[in-house]
């Protein structure tokens, strides 16, 4: 059963949202996050970003995303990406799984994850008085501001992760340049010593006339 392949990373009753960073090891076939849904009218929003990897030449290696329902059925499958977000509409109460998988190169990765529950429209409207037009307008404005702030937060996280990846690439490139410089210096010094040695062997002993 595929449930045996799912490492128990997170098991939470979703109230609003959680944000965390998790390490994905090379030997893991799947790295999963779980959400217990009680009201199927609410939607689940999942966002991840690969912020770090130990692959030296390929840079950031993307990961695949699969979403499973309470019965183990696959609901969604997304291609390998370094940054991804999706929204799932639950069909029934139960535990939903968001599983990350290595693409082509299993490697140690640090993944930043946001998992949130978006309340249904009817649930949000029940908070305010339907007969109060001002309250409805305020609620719509509040929803719009919340959505804009979530988009801004995701954009800032993407920029932060991209900056981290660029800094890792720069540091790795600087390290390579340093080692190449050392090797180049050693080669130049070695060639100079070899040239001096050869010249001394060729011209160091001259045939002097005997008296």
Secondary structure as GFF3:
##gff-version 3
##sequence-region A 1 211
A	DSSP	three_ten_helix	2	5	.	.	.	ID=ss1
A	DSSP	beta_strand	7	13	.	.	.	ID=ss2
A	DSSP	beta_strand	17	24	.	.	.	ID=ss3
A	DSSP	beta_strand	31	37	.	.	.	ID=ss4
A	DSSP	beta_strand	43	53	.	.	.	ID=ss5
A	DSSP	beta_strand	63	68	.	.	.	ID=ss6
A	DSSP	beta_strand	74	81	.	.	.	ID=ss7
A	DSSP	beta_strand	83	89	.	.	.	ID=ss8
A	DSSP	beta_strand	94	102	.	.	.	ID=ss9
A	DSSP	beta_strand	109	118	.	.	.	ID=ss10
A	DSSP	alpha_helix	121	127	.	.	.	ID=ss11
A	DSSP	alpha_helix	133	203	.	.	.	ID=ss12
###
